[in-house]
Amino acid sequence: MKRILIIGNGGSGKSTFAKKLHQKLNLELIHLDNLFWKPNWIQTPKLEWHNVVQELIQKEKWIIDGNFNSTLEMRIKRADTIIFFDMKRKTCLWNATKRIIKGKYFKVERNDITKGCNEKFDTEFFRWIWNYNKKVRPRYLDLLNSLKDEKQVIIFRDYKDRDSFLAKLQKEN
């Protein structure tokens, strides 16, 4: 595992896991949200974004956390390992809600998102989480199934799967 891509629904635990994996493997950790979003939730222009990602994936070793369908194909081609967080909708919604509460009322800042992108209730984001398992998940599962012979594909269906994986990694290292 030298180039690891972590994908899944919003609020599924991708970024938290990526940080733990980074600590265990000491690979460069890249949070795509941190690069795509400029302060006040301004998006990076499409061409610039593609160039940023193209440059990132040329590195020899990395952990990249994030979906961003527009660059998914190029990241998958370069990755040797793909980890998919296939979590229940209620888990993702609850985690996203907790993130807002922590940010708003407890002023907990995230280091996986650009400074100036304050947590807020975003109807579009919650709608995306709500519809993910119906609209996005089937495509991702089909894609991952087609890649299983050429890439290491790992699917976490719950946090027990994730924790078992991390424990196994701990024993190996």
N, C-alpha and C positions, 0 to 999 in steps of 0.2 A: 504494500500500500504506500504509494508515493504521491499519487494525485487523486484526492478523494473529493467527490462531489456529494453534497448533502442537500436533498430536496424533500419537499412535503408541504402539507397545508400550513397556512399561517397559524401560529400558536401551537404548533405540534411539538416544539422543543428543539428545533434544528440548531438554533444559535447556541443554546445552553450546552447541547451535546457537542457541538463543534469546539467550544472552549475546552471541554473536558478532554476531547480527543487530541486537541492541540497540546495540552499539558502532558498527555501520555506519549505522544509520538514526536513532539517538538518539530512539527512541520509548520510552515508559514500558514497563518490563519487569515482568510480573506472573507469578510462579511460583505456580500454584494450590496445589501441595503446601505451600508456605510459609504459606498462609492457611487451608487445610482442616485441617491437622494441628496440634494443640496439643501441648505437651511430653509425652513418653512415649507418643506415637502415639495420643493421644485425638482422636477425630473431632469436628468441628464439627457440632452438631445440624442436621438437614436444613433446617428453616425458616430458621434463621440463615444457613446456607450459601447457600441460594437468594437471600436478601436481599443478602449480601455480593457474590455474582457479579452480580446485577442492578445493583447500584450501580457496580461496576467497568466493566461493558460500556457504561455511559452516557457514559463518557469519550470524547473525540473521537479520541484516538490511543492505541494500545497494541499490545503483543505479549503474548499470553497463552499460556503453556506449561502443558499438562496435559490429561488426558482427562476424568475425572469425568462419566460418562454422564448423571447426573441434571441437569446444567446445560448439556450439550452443545448442545442445540437452541437455547437462548436465546443462547449465544455465537456459534453459526453464523449465526443471523439477523442479528446485529450486525456480524460480521466481513466484511471485503471480500476477504480472502485467507486461504486455509486451506492449511497445509503439513502433509502427512501423511508421517511416517517409516514406510515400508513395508519394514522391515528383516527379514533372516533371523532365525529363532529363535535360532540359535547365537550370532549377534552380540549379541543382546539379553541372553541368559543370561551370556555372557562379560563384557559391560559391567557387569551387575548384580553379578556375582561380584567383579570388580575394585573396584567401589565399596565393597563390604563390607570387602575386604582393606585398602584404603587407609584407610578409616575406623577399622577396628579396630586394625590394626597400625602404621599410620603417622600416625594421629590427624589425617587430612586432613578438615577440616570443609567441609561444603557450605553455600553461601549460598542455595540454592534449596529448602531444607527448614527447617522450624522448629527452632530451637535446642532441644536436649533430645530430639530424635528421632534417637537414635544408630543408626548402621548396624548391622544384625543380619541373620542368616539368617532369613528369613521364608518358611516353606513355602508359605503361601497366595499370597504375591507371586510366588514362582518358579513355582508352578502356573499362575498367571494369565499369566505370560510364556510358559510352555510351550504353553498352550492358545489364546493370543491369535490366532495366524494361522488357526486353525480356527474359533474362535467369534466373535471380534470383527472381525477384518480384513475378512471378506466384507461385513458390514453397513456398515463404514466406506467400503469401496470403492463399494458401491451408492449410499450417501448422497452421496459425493463426485461420482460420475458424474451423479447427478441435479442437482447444483449447478453443474456446469461451465459452463453458459450464463449464470449470474447472478453467479458468484463466480470469482475467480482461484483455481484449484486447482492446487497443486504437489505432486507425489509424488516423494519421494526413495526409491529402491530400494537405494541403497548410498551410501557416503560420497563416492564420486566425483561423484555427482549433487549432493550437498550442497556440495561444494567448488567445483564448476563454477558453481553458483548464486551462491555468495558471491563468487567471482572476477568474475562478470558484474556483480554489484551494485557491486563496487569500481570497475569501469570506468565505470559509469553515474554514480557520485557523485563 
